[in-house]
Amino acid sequence: MEQEIVVKPGDSDIVRLSILPLKPGLLRITGLEWVLNGQAQGKRLFAAKAPQHRRTGSRSASALHCVKP
């Protein structure tokens, strides 16, 4: 699914993304890609292993454990 937003020069906007897992398991988000005005492409890959979080012990903010609704 694509979403189109219009941002005027000098302005900024926040886009919230959502996901819907199709089956239970581990969902790993490895990065994002985008195209601006049909011309300027961008890509942001996430680090393969994040530092371990002090409180939760979690190593990656880009991995989710999915369960059946």
PQR file with spaces between the fields and no chain letter, atoms N, CA, C, O and H, PARSE charges and radii, in Angstrom:
ATOM       1  N    MET     1       0.846   -1.174    0.000 -0.4000 1.5000
ATOM       2  CA   MET     1       0.000    0.000    0.000 -0.0000 2.0000
ATOM       3  C    MET     1       0.894    1.242    0.000  0.5500 1.7000
ATOM       4  O    MET     1       1.865    1.314    0.753 -0.5500 1.4000
ATOM       5  N    GLU     2       0.572    2.182   -0.820 -0.4000 1.5000
ATOM       6  CA   GLU     2       1.309    3.436   -0.891 -0.0000 2.0000
ATOM       7  C    GLU     2       0.480    4.554   -0.275  0.5500 1.7000
ATOM       8  O    GLU     2      -0.750    4.529   -0.295 -0.5500 1.4000
ATOM       9  H    GLU     2      -0.217    2.123   -1.432  0.4000 1.0000
ATOM      10  N    GLN     3       1.178    5.519    0.265 -0.4000 1.5000
ATOM      11  CA   GLN     3       0.524    6.691    0.837 -0.0000 2.0000
ATOM      12  C    GLN     3       1.170    7.921    0.246  0.5500 1.7000
ATOM      13  O    GLN     3       2.395    8.008    0.167 -0.5500 1.4000
ATOM      14  H    GLN     3       2.178    5.540    0.282  0.4000 1.0000
ATOM      15  N    GLU     4       0.359    8.867   -0.169 -0.4000 1.5000
ATOM      16  CA   GLU     4       0.885   10.102   -0.750 -0.0000 2.0000
ATOM      17  C    GLU     4       0.656   11.242    0.216  0.5500 1.7000
ATOM      18  O    GLU     4      -0.454   11.425    0.716 -0.5500 1.4000
ATOM      19  H    GLU     4      -0.637    8.796   -0.105  0.4000 1.0000
ATOM      20  N    ILE     5       1.713   12.021    0.486 -0.4000 1.5000
ATOM      21  CA   ILE     5       1.589   13.220    1.309 -0.0000 2.0000
ATOM      22  C    ILE     5       2.216   14.380    0.554  0.5500 1.7000
ATOM      23  O    ILE     5       3.090   14.180   -0.289 -0.5500 1.4000
ATOM      24  H    ILE     5       2.615   11.873    0.080  0.4000 1.0000
ATOM      25  N    VAL     6       1.773   15.582    0.854 -0.4000 1.5000
ATOM      26  CA   VAL     6       2.324   16.787    0.244 -0.0000 2.0000
ATOM      27  C    VAL     6       2.937   17.632    1.354  0.5500 1.7000
ATOM      28  O    VAL     6       2.266   17.980    2.326 -0.5500 1.4000
ATOM      29  H    VAL     6       1.063   15.745    1.539  0.4000 1.0000
ATOM      30  N    VAL     7       4.214   17.955    1.200 -0.4000 1.5000
ATOM      31  CA   VAL     7       4.928   18.765    2.177 -0.0000 2.0000
ATOM      32  C    VAL     7       5.475   19.992    1.456  0.5500 1.7000
ATOM      33  O    VAL     7       6.205   19.862    0.473 -0.5500 1.4000
ATOM      34  H    VAL     7       4.758   17.671    0.411  0.4000 1.0000
ATOM      35  N    LYS     8       5.129   21.165    1.936 -0.4000 1.5000
ATOM      36  CA   LYS     8       5.599   22.405    1.320 -0.0000 2.0000
ATOM      37  C    LYS     8       7.078   22.617    1.634  0.5500 1.7000
ATOM      38  O    LYS     8       7.563   22.126    2.653 -0.5500 1.4000
ATOM      39  H    LYS     8       4.537   21.270    2.734  0.4000 1.0000
ATOM      40  N    PRO     9       7.799   23.335    0.782 -0.5600 1.5000
ATOM      41  CA   PRO     9       9.224   23.601    1.038  0.2800 2.0000
ATOM      42  C    PRO     9       9.431   24.224    2.414  0.5500 1.7000
ATOM      43  O    PRO     9       8.723   25.156    2.796 -0.5500 1.4000
ATOM      44  N    GLY    10      10.399   23.706    3.149 -0.4000 1.5000
ATOM      45  CA   GLY    10      10.703   24.214    4.482 -0.0000 2.0000
ATOM      46  C    GLY    10       9.861   23.609    5.588  0.5500 1.7000
ATOM      47  O    GLY    10      10.161   23.812    6.764 -0.5500 1.4000
ATOM      48  H    GLY    10      10.975   22.950    2.839  0.4000 1.0000
ATOM      49  N    ASP    11       8.813   22.868    5.244 -0.4000 1.5000
ATOM      50  CA   ASP    11       7.957   22.216    6.236 -0.0000 2.0000
ATOM      51  C    ASP    11       8.407   20.773    6.448  0.5500 1.7000
ATOM      52  O    ASP    11       9.207   20.237    5.681 -0.5500 1.4000
ATOM      53  H    ASP    11       8.569   22.703    4.288  0.4000 1.0000
ATOM      54  N    SER    12       7.883   20.163    7.490 -0.4000 1.5000
ATOM      55  CA   SER    12       8.136   18.745    7.732 -0.0000 2.0000
ATOM      56  C    SER    12       6.826   18.077    8.129  0.5500 1.7000
ATOM      57  O    SER    12       5.865   18.747    8.508 -0.5500 1.4000
ATOM      58  H    SER    12       7.233   20.598    8.113  0.4000 1.0000
ATOM      59  N    ASP    13       6.799   16.769    8.040 -0.4000 1.5000
ATOM      60  CA   ASP    13       5.605   16.012    8.381 -0.0000 2.0000
ATOM      61  C    ASP    13       6.041   14.662    8.940  0.5500 1.7000
ATOM      62  O    ASP    13       7.129   14.180    8.625 -0.5500 1.4000
ATOM      63  H    ASP    13       7.579   16.225    7.732  0.4000 1.0000
ATOM      64  N    ILE    14       5.210   14.063    9.754 -0.4000 1.5000
ATOM      65  CA   ILE    14       5.485   12.740   10.314 -0.0000 2.0000
ATOM      66  C    ILE    14       4.549   11.742    9.655  0.5500 1.7000
ATOM      67  O    ILE    14       3.342   11.969    9.569 -0.5500 1.4000
ATOM      68  H    ILE    14       4.326   14.455   10.010  0.4000 1.0000
ATOM      69  N    VAL    15       5.113   10.637    9.191 -0.4000 1.5000
ATOM      70  CA   VAL    15       4.321    9.564    8.595 -0.0000 2.0000
ATOM      71  C    VAL    15       4.444    8.353    9.510  0.5500 1.7000
ATOM      72  O    VAL    15       5.552    7.899    9.796 -0.5500 1.4000
ATOM      73  H    VAL    15       6.094   10.453    9.261  0.4000 1.0000
ATOM      74  N    ARG    16       3.333    7.838    9.961 -0.4000 1.5000
ATOM      75  CA   ARG    16       3.334    6.658   10.821 -0.0000 2.0000
ATOM      76  C    ARG    16       3.022    5.433    9.964  0.5500 1.7000
ATOM      77  O    ARG    16       2.048    5.411    9.211 -0.5500 1.4000
ATOM      78  H    ARG    16       2.433    8.207    9.729  0.4000 1.0000
ATOM      79  N    LEU    17       3.854    4.438   10.095 -0.4000 1.5000
ATOM      80  CA   LEU    17       3.687    3.214    9.335 -0.0000 2.0000
ATOM      81  C    LEU    17       3.084    2.143   10.229  0.5500 1.7000
ATOM      82  O    LEU    17       3.343    2.115   11.432 -0.5500 1.4000
ATOM      83  H    LEU    17       4.645    4.456   10.706  0.4000 1.0000
ATOM      84  N    SER    18       2.285    1.269    9.648 -0.4000 1.5000
ATOM      85  CA   SER    18       1.720    0.160   10.410 -0.0000 2.0000
ATOM      86  C    SER    18       1.926   -1.133    9.626  0.5500 1.7000
ATOM      87  O    SER    18       2.117   -1.114    8.410 -0.5500 1.4000
ATOM      88  H    SER    18       2.074    1.292    8.670  0.4000 1.0000
ATOM      89  N    ILE    19       1.884   -2.239   10.333 -0.4000 1.5000
ATOM      90  CA   ILE    19       2.062   -3.541    9.707 -0.0000 2.0000
ATOM      91  C    ILE    19       0.962   -4.476   10.164  0.5500 1.7000
ATOM      92  O    ILE    19       0.394   -4.295   11.241 -0.5500 1.4000
ATOM      93  H    ILE    19       1.729   -2.254   11.321  0.4000 1.0000
ATOM      94  N    LEU    20       0.658   -5.473    9.352 -0.4000 1.5000
ATOM      95  CA   LEU    20      -0.317   -6.491    9.695 -0.0000 2.0000
ATOM      96  C    LEU    20       0.296   -7.846    9.345  0.5500 1.7000
ATOM      97  O    LEU    20       0.283   -8.244    8.181 -0.5500 1.4000
ATOM      98  H    LEU    20       1.119   -5.620    8.477  0.4000 1.0000
ATOM      99  N    PRO    21       0.829   -8.553   10.332 -0.5600 1.5000
ATOM     100  CA   PRO    21       1.439   -9.860   10.063  0.2800 2.0000
ATOM     101  C    PRO    21       0.397  -10.838    9.522  0.5500 1.7000
ATOM     102  O    PRO    21      -0.753  -10.832    9.960 -0.5500 1.4000
ATOM     103  N    LEU    22       0.802  -11.674    8.573 -0.4000 1.5000
ATOM     104  CA   LEU    22      -0.109  -12.645    7.973 -0.0000 2.0000
ATOM     105  C    LEU    22      -0.108  -13.984    8.698  0.5500 1.7000
ATOM     106  O    LEU    22      -1.047  -14.768    8.564 -0.5500 1.4000
ATOM     107  H    LEU    22       1.736  -11.679    8.217  0.4000 1.0000
ATOM     108  N    LYS    23       0.964  -14.251    9.480 -0.4000 1.5000
ATOM     109  CA   LYS    23       1.024  -15.495   10.242 -0.0000 2.0000
ATOM     110  C    LYS    23       1.905  -15.279   11.466  0.5500 1.7000
ATOM     111  O    LYS    23       2.729  -14.365   11.478 -0.5500 1.4000
ATOM     112  H    LYS    23       1.728  -13.615    9.590  0.4000 1.0000
ATOM     113  N    PRO    24       1.742  -16.116   12.504 -0.5600 1.5000
ATOM     114  CA   PRO    24       2.582  -15.978   13.696  0.2800 2.0000
ATOM     115  C    PRO    24       4.053  -16.229   13.372  0.5500 1.7000
ATOM     116  O    PRO    24       4.375  -16.981   12.452 -0.5500 1.4000
ATOM     117  N    GLY    25       4.932  -15.598   14.127 -0.4000 1.5000
ATOM     118  CA   GLY    25       6.361  -15.796   13.934 -0.0000 2.0000
ATOM     119  C    GLY    25       7.134  -14.534   14.233  0.5500 1.7000
ATOM     120  O    GLY    25       6.617  -13.621   14.876 -0.5500 1.4000
ATOM     121  H    GLY    25       4.670  -14.987   14.874  0.4000 1.0000
ATOM     122  N    LEU    26       8.357  -14.478   13.776 -0.4000 1.5000
ATOM     123  CA   LEU    26       9.222  -13.332   14.003 -0.0000 2.0000
ATOM     124  C    LEU    26       9.200  -12.441   12.762  0.5500 1.7000
ATOM     125  O    LEU    26       9.461  -12.904   11.652 -0.5500 1.4000
ATOM     126  H    LEU    26       8.777  -15.220   13.254  0.4000 1.0000
ATOM     127  N    LEU    27       8.893  -11.190   12.955 -0.4000 1.5000
ATOM     128  CA   LEU    27       8.876  -10.216   11.863 -0.0000 2.0000
ATOM     129  C    LEU    27      10.083   -9.314   12.037  0.5500 1.7000
ATOM     130  O    LEU    27      10.202   -8.624   13.049 -0.5500 1.4000
ATOM     131  H    LEU    27       8.681  -10.814   13.857  0.4000 1.0000
ATOM     132  N    ARG    28      10.969   -9.311   11.071 -0.4000 1.5000
ATOM     133  CA   ARG    28      12.175   -8.494   11.146 -0.0000 2.0000
ATOM     134  C    ARG    28      12.079   -7.379   10.105  0.5500 1.7000
ATOM     135  O    ARG    28      11.938   -7.641    8.910 -0.5500 1.4000
ATOM     136  H    ARG    28      10.872   -9.871   10.249  0.4000 1.0000
ATOM     137  N    ILE    29      12.155   -6.151   10.567 -0.4000 1.5000
ATOM     138  CA   ILE    29      12.112   -4.985    9.685 -0.0000 2.0000
ATOM     139  C    ILE    29      13.551   -4.567    9.432  0.5500 1.7000
ATOM     140  O    ILE    29      14.254   -4.171   10.361 -0.5500 1.4000
ATOM     141  H    ILE    29      12.269   -5.938   11.537  0.4000 1.0000
ATOM     142  N    THR    30      13.993   -4.651    8.193 -0.4000 1.5000
ATOM     143  CA   THR    30      15.401   -4.411    7.879 -0.0000 2.0000
ATOM     144  C    THR    30      15.675   -3.004    7.367  0.5500 1.7000
ATOM     145  O    THR    30      16.832   -2.585    7.333 -0.5500 1.4000
ATOM     146  H    THR    30      13.422   -4.973    7.438  0.4000 1.0000
ATOM     147  N    GLY    31      14.640   -2.259    6.968 -0.4000 1.5000
ATOM     148  CA   GLY    31      14.873   -0.905    6.492 -0.0000 2.0000
ATOM     149  C    GLY    31      13.638   -0.310    5.839  0.5500 1.7000
ATOM     150  O    GLY    31      12.563   -0.910    5.832 -0.5500 1.4000
ATOM     151  H    GLY    31      13.700   -2.599    6.996  0.4000 1.0000
ATOM     152  N    LEU    32      13.818    0.875    5.296 -0.4000 1.5000
ATOM     153  CA   LEU    32      12.756    1.610    4.605 -0.0000 2.0000
ATOM     154  C    LEU    32      13.280    2.133    3.277  0.5500 1.7000
ATOM     155  O    LEU    32      14.467    2.427    3.138 -0.5500 1.4000
ATOM     156  H    LEU    32      14.691    1.363    5.302  0.4000 1.0000
ATOM     157  N    GLU    33      12.391    2.246    2.312 -0.4000 1.5000
ATOM     158  CA   GLU    33      12.713    2.886    1.031 -0.0000 2.0000
ATOM     159  C    GLU    33      11.606    3.876    0.713  0.5500 1.7000
ATOM     160  O    GLU    33      10.452    3.662    1.085 -0.5500 1.4000
ATOM     161  H    GLU    33      11.426    2.007    2.426  0.4000 1.0000
ATOM     162  N    TRP    34      11.954    4.969    0.020 -0.4000 1.5000
ATOM     163  CA   TRP    34      10.958    5.962   -0.346 -0.0000 2.0000
ATOM     164  C    TRP    34      11.335    6.644   -1.657  0.5500 1.7000
ATOM     165  O    TRP    34      12.483    6.598   -2.098 -0.5500 1.4000
ATOM     166  H    TRP    34      12.891    5.143   -0.282  0.4000 1.0000
ATOM     167  N    VAL    35      10.340    7.275   -2.263 -0.4000 1.5000
ATOM     168  CA   VAL    35      10.532    8.056   -3.485 -0.0000 2.0000
ATOM     169  C    VAL    35       9.835    9.393   -3.276  0.5500 1.7000
ATOM     170  O    VAL    35       8.667    9.435   -2.890 -0.5500 1.4000
ATOM     171  H    VAL    35       9.407    7.313   -1.905  0.4000 1.0000
ATOM     172  N    LEU    36      10.550   10.485   -3.532 -0.4000 1.5000
ATOM     173  CA   LEU    36       9.984   11.815   -3.384 -0.0000 2.0000
ATOM     174  C    LEU    36       9.709   12.413   -4.753  0.5500 1.7000
ATOM     175  O    LEU    36      10.599   12.503   -5.600 -0.5500 1.4000
ATOM     176  H    LEU    36      11.498   10.450   -3.846  0.4000 1.0000
ATOM     177  N    ASN    37       8.469   12.819   -4.956 -0.4000 1.5000
ATOM     178  CA   ASN    37       8.064   13.463   -6.201 -0.0000 2.0000
ATOM     179  C    ASN    37       8.372   12.617   -7.432  0.5500 1.7000
ATOM     180  O    ASN    37       8.610   13.154   -8.513 -0.5500 1.4000
ATOM     181  H    ASN    37       7.746   12.746   -4.268  0.4000 1.0000
ATOM     182  N    GLY    38       8.368   11.305   -7.270 -0.4000 1.5000
ATOM     183  CA   GLY    38       8.616   10.415   -8.399 -0.0000 2.0000
ATOM     184  C    GLY    38      10.043   10.447   -8.908  0.5500 1.7000
ATOM     185  O    GLY    38      10.338    9.805   -9.916 -0.5500 1.4000
ATOM     186  H    GLY    38       8.175   10.868   -6.392  0.4000 1.0000
ATOM     187  N    GLN    39      10.941   11.169   -8.251 -0.4000 1.5000
ATOM     188  CA   GLN    39      12.304   11.330   -8.754 -0.0000 2.0000
ATOM     189  C    GLN    39      13.375   10.994   -7.728  0.5500 1.7000
ATOM     190  O    GLN    39      14.263   10.191   -8.013 -0.5500 1.4000
ATOM     191  H    GLN    39      10.702   11.691   -7.432  0.4000 1.0000
ATOM     192  N    ALA    40      13.315   11.579   -6.560 -0.4000 1.5000
ATOM     193  CA   ALA    40      14.367   11.408   -5.555 -0.0000 2.0000
ATOM     194  C    ALA    40      14.090   10.168   -4.717  0.5500 1.7000
ATOM     195  O    ALA    40      13.087   10.100   -4.005 -0.5500 1.4000
ATOM     196  H    ALA    40      12.594   12.231   -6.328  0.4000 1.0000
ATOM     197  N    GLN    41      14.982    9.192   -4.806 -0.4000 1.5000
ATOM     198  CA   GLN    41      14.824    7.952   -4.063 -0.0000 2.0000
ATOM     199  C    GLN    41      15.694    7.973   -2.818  0.5500 1.7000
ATOM     200  O    GLN    41      16.764    8.582   -2.803 -0.5500 1.4000
ATOM     201  H    GLN    41      15.796    9.247   -5.384  0.4000 1.0000
ATOM     202  N    GLY    42      15.230    7.311   -1.788 -0.4000 1.5000
ATOM     203  CA   GLY    42      16.002    7.201   -0.564 -0.0000 2.0000
ATOM     204  C    GLY    42      15.858    5.822    0.030  0.5500 1.7000
ATOM     205  O    GLY    42      14.905    5.100   -0.266 -0.5500 1.4000
ATOM     206  H    GLY    42      14.361    6.816   -1.800  0.4000 1.0000
ATOM     207  N    LYS    43      16.805    5.459    0.866 -0.4000 1.5000
ATOM     208  CA   LYS    43      16.792    4.153    1.510 -0.0000 2.0000
ATOM     209  C    LYS    43      17.475    4.280    2.863  0.5500 1.7000
ATOM     210  O    LYS    43      18.503    4.947    2.985 -0.5500 1.4000
ATOM     211  H    LYS    43      17.579    6.045    1.107  0.4000 1.0000
ATOM     212  N    ARG    44      16.910    3.647    3.873 -0.4000 1.5000
ATOM     213  CA   ARG    44      17.509    3.633    5.206 -0.0000 2.0000
ATOM     214  C    ARG    44      17.467    2.196    5.721  0.5500 1.7000
ATOM     215  O    ARG    44      16.397    1.669    6.024 -0.5500 1.4000
ATOM     216  H    ARG    44      16.075    3.105    3.775  0.4000 1.0000
ATOM     217  N    LEU    45      18.629    1.575    5.815 -0.4000 1.5000
ATOM     218  CA   LEU    45      18.727    0.226    6.352 -0.0000 2.0000
ATOM     219  C    LEU    45      19.015    0.322    7.843  0.5500 1.7000
ATOM     220  O    LEU    45      19.772    1.191    8.275 -0.5500 1.4000
ATOM     221  H    LEU    45      19.498    2.004    5.568  0.4000 1.0000
ATOM     222  N    PHE    46      18.424   -0.556    8.622 -0.4000 1.5000
ATOM     223  CA   PHE    46      18.640   -0.563   10.059 -0.0000 2.0000
ATOM     224  C    PHE    46      19.845   -1.441   10.382  0.5500 1.7000
ATOM     225  O    PHE    46      20.164   -2.371    9.642 -0.5500 1.4000
ATOM     226  H    PHE    46      17.810   -1.262    8.271  0.4000 1.0000
ATOM     227  N    ALA    47      20.502   -1.139   11.484 -0.4000 1.5000
ATOM     228  CA   ALA    47      21.663   -1.926   11.915 -0.0000 2.0000
ATOM     229  C    ALA    47      21.232   -3.376   12.153  0.5500 1.7000
ATOM     230  O    ALA    47      20.143   -3.638   12.662 -0.5500 1.4000
ATOM     231  H    ALA    47      20.243   -0.384   12.086  0.4000 1.0000
ATOM     232  N    ALA    48      22.106   -4.307   11.774 -0.4000 1.5000
ATOM     233  CA   ALA    48      21.790   -5.729   11.925 -0.0000 2.0000
ATOM     234  C    ALA    48      21.628   -6.111   13.390  0.5500 1.7000
ATOM     235  O    ALA    48      20.713   -6.858   13.735 -0.5500 1.4000
ATOM     236  H    ALA    48      22.991   -4.094   11.360  0.4000 1.0000
ATOM     237  N    LYS    49      22.499   -5.612   14.250 -0.4000 1.5000
ATOM     238  CA   LYS    49      22.390   -5.898   15.678 -0.0000 2.0000
ATOM     239  C    LYS    49      22.538   -4.598   16.450  0.5500 1.7000
ATOM     240  O    LYS    49      23.555   -3.911   16.358 -0.5500 1.4000
ATOM     241  H    LYS    49      23.243   -5.005   13.970  0.4000 1.0000
ATOM     242  N    ALA    50      21.519   -4.282   17.200 -0.4000 1.5000
ATOM     243  CA   ALA    50      21.541   -3.081   18.029 -0.0000 2.0000
ATOM     244  C    ALA    50      22.197   -3.415   19.365  0.5500 1.7000
ATOM     245  O    ALA    50      22.218   -4.578   19.766 -0.5500 1.4000
ATOM     246  H    ALA    50      20.692   -4.839   17.275  0.4000 1.0000
ATOM     247  N    PRO    51      22.726   -2.419   20.052 -0.5600 1.5000
ATOM     248  CA   PRO    51      23.265   -2.673   21.391  0.2800 2.0000
ATOM     249  C    PRO    51      22.170   -3.196   22.312  0.5500 1.7000
ATOM     250  O    PRO    51      21.003   -2.841   22.150 -0.5500 1.4000
ATOM     251  N    GLN    52      22.533   -4.030   23.270 -0.4000 1.5000
ATOM     252  CA   GLN    52      21.559   -4.601   24.186 -0.0000 2.0000
ATOM     253  C    GLN    52      20.983   -3.514   25.086  0.5500 1.7000
ATOM     254  O    GLN    52      21.719   -2.718   25.669 -0.5500 1.4000
ATOM     255  H    GLN    52      23.482   -4.318   23.402  0.4000 1.0000
ATOM     256  N    HIS    53      19.659   -3.493   25.189 -0.4000 1.5000
ATOM     257  CA   HIS    53      18.963   -2.508   26.012 -0.0000 2.0000
ATOM     258  C    HIS    53      19.150   -2.864   27.486  0.5500 1.7000
ATOM     259  O    HIS    53      18.994   -4.025   27.864 -0.5500 1.4000
ATOM     260  H    HIS    53      19.061   -4.139   24.715  0.4000 1.0000
ATOM     261  N    ARG    54      19.481   -1.879   28.321 -0.4000 1.5000
ATOM     262  CA   ARG    54      19.785   -2.139   29.739 -0.0000 2.0000
ATOM     263  C    ARG    54      18.614   -2.728   30.508  0.5500 1.7000
ATOM     264  O    ARG    54      18.809   -3.644   31.307 -0.5500 1.4000
ATOM     265  H    ARG    54      19.608   -0.936   28.014  0.4000 1.0000
ATOM     266  N    ARG    55      17.407   -2.231   30.290 -0.4000 1.5000
ATOM     267  CA   ARG    55      16.257   -2.674   31.095 -0.0000 2.0000
ATOM     268  C    ARG    55      15.617   -3.948   30.567  0.5500 1.7000
ATOM     269  O    ARG    55      15.304   -4.847   31.347 -0.5500 1.4000
ATOM     270  H    ARG    55      17.249   -1.487   29.641  0.4000 1.0000
ATOM     271  N    THR    56      15.417   -4.042   29.260 -0.4000 1.5000
ATOM     272  CA   THR    56      14.661   -5.167   28.703 -0.0000 2.0000
ATOM     273  C    THR    56      15.541   -6.310   28.236  0.5500 1.7000
ATOM     274  O    THR    56      15.064   -7.438   28.112 -0.5500 1.4000
ATOM     275  H    THR    56      15.672   -3.311   28.627  0.4000 1.0000
ATOM     276  N    GLY    57      16.821   -6.046   27.972 -0.4000 1.5000
ATOM     277  CA   GLY    57      17.691   -7.090   27.459 -0.0000 2.0000
ATOM     278  C    GLY    57      17.491   -7.329   25.971  0.5500 1.7000
ATOM     279  O    GLY    57      18.137   -8.200   25.389 -0.5500 1.4000
ATOM     280  H    GLY    57      17.208   -5.130   28.072  0.4000 1.0000
ATOM     281  N    SER    58      16.592   -6.556   25.345 -0.4000 1.5000
ATOM     282  CA   SER    58      16.316   -6.692   23.916 -0.0000 2.0000
ATOM     283  C    SER    58      17.511   -6.178   23.108  0.5500 1.7000
ATOM     284  O    SER    58      18.129   -5.176   23.466 -0.5500 1.4000
ATOM     285  H    SER    58      16.067   -5.848   25.818  0.4000 1.0000
ATOM     286  N    ARG    59      17.824   -6.869   22.027 -0.4000 1.5000
ATOM     287  CA   ARG    59      18.958   -6.474   21.200 -0.0000 2.0000
ATOM     288  C    ARG    59      18.527   -5.705   19.958  0.5500 1.7000
ATOM     289  O    ARG    59      19.365   -5.055   19.333 -0.5500 1.4000
ATOM     290  H    ARG    59      17.322   -7.683   21.736  0.4000 1.0000
ATOM     291  N    SER    60      17.265   -5.754   19.580 -0.4000 1.5000
ATOM     292  CA   SER    60      16.861   -5.109   18.341 -0.0000 2.0000
ATOM     293  C    SER    60      15.473   -4.504   18.467  0.5500 1.7000
ATOM     294  O    SER    60      14.527   -5.174   18.882 -0.5500 1.4000
ATOM     295  H    SER    60      16.585   -6.282   20.088  0.4000 1.0000
ATOM     296  N    ALA    61      15.359   -3.236   18.107 -0.4000 1.5000
ATOM     297  CA   ALA    61      14.054   -2.583   18.113 -0.0000 2.0000
ATOM     298  C    ALA    61      13.316   -2.846   16.810  0.5500 1.7000
ATOM     299  O    ALA    61      12.162   -2.444   16.663 -0.5500 1.4000
ATOM     300  H    ALA    61      16.127   -2.691   17.770  0.4000 1.0000
ATOM     301  N    SER    62      13.967   -3.521   15.855 -0.4000 1.5000
ATOM     302  CA   SER    62      13.346   -3.740   14.558 -0.0000 2.0000
ATOM     303  C    SER    62      12.845   -5.170   14.377  0.5500 1.7000
ATOM     304  O    SER    62      12.551   -5.575   13.252 -0.5500 1.4000
ATOM     305  H    SER    62      14.905   -3.848   15.974  0.4000 1.0000
ATOM     306  N    ALA    63      12.740   -5.948   15.464 -0.4000 1.5000
ATOM     307  CA   ALA    63      12.202   -7.299   15.391 -0.0000 2.0000
ATOM     308  C    ALA    63      11.011   -7.408   16.328  0.5500 1.7000
ATOM     309  O    ALA    63      11.075   -6.969   17.476 -0.5500 1.4000
ATOM     310  H    ALA    63      12.978   -5.619   16.378  0.4000 1.0000
ATOM     311  N    LEU    64       9.935   -7.988   15.845 -0.4000 1.5000
ATOM     312  CA   LEU    64       8.717   -8.140   16.630 -0.0000 2.0000
ATOM     313  C    LEU    64       8.291   -9.597   16.637  0.5500 1.7000
ATOM     314  O    LEU    64       8.382  -10.274   15.612 -0.5500 1.4000
ATOM     315  H    LEU    64       9.883   -8.345   14.913  0.4000 1.0000
ATOM     316  N    HIS    65       7.829  -10.086   17.773 -0.4000 1.5000
ATOM     317  CA   HIS    65       7.273  -11.427   17.843 -0.0000 2.0000
ATOM     318  C    HIS    65       5.787  -11.293   17.583  0.5500 1.7000
ATOM     319  O    HIS    65       5.098  -10.596   18.328 -0.5500 1.4000
ATOM     320  H    HIS    65       7.755   -9.536   18.605  0.4000 1.0000
ATOM     321  N    CYS    66       5.275  -11.937   16.554 -0.4000 1.5000
ATOM     322  CA   CYS    66       3.880  -11.815   16.156 -0.0000 2.0000
ATOM     323  C    CYS    66       3.094  -13.046   16.591  0.5500 1.7000
ATOM     324  O    CYS    66       3.570  -14.175   16.479 -0.5500 1.4000
ATOM     325  H    CYS    66       5.834  -12.503   15.949  0.4000 1.0000
ATOM     326  N    VAL    67       1.885  -12.810   17.089 -0.4000 1.5000
ATOM     327  CA   VAL    67       1.004  -13.895   17.490 -0.0000 2.0000
ATOM     328  C    VAL    67      -0.309  -13.755   16.749  0.5500 1.7000
ATOM     329  O    VAL    67      -0.638  -12.685   16.238 -0.5500 1.4000
ATOM     330  H    VAL    67       1.498  -11.892   17.181  0.4000 1.0000
ATOM     331  N    LYS    68      -1.052  -14.843   16.696 -0.4000 1.5000
ATOM     332  CA   LYS    68      -2.359  -14.824   16.034 -0.0000 2.0000
ATOM     333  C    LYS    68      -3.330  -13.942   16.798  0.5500 1.7000
ATOM     334  O    LYS    68      -3.376  -14.010   18.026 -0.5500 1.4000
ATOM     335  H    LYS    68      -0.785  -15.712   17.112  0.4000 1.0000
ATOM     336  N    PRO    69      -4.119  -13.102   16.097 -0.5600 1.5000
ATOM     337  CA   PRO    69      -5.094  -12.235   16.800  0.2800 2.0000
ATOM     338  C    PRO    69      -6.242  -13.038   17.396  0.5500 1.7000
ATOM     339  O    PRO    69      -7.139  -12.466   18.015 -0.5500 1.4000
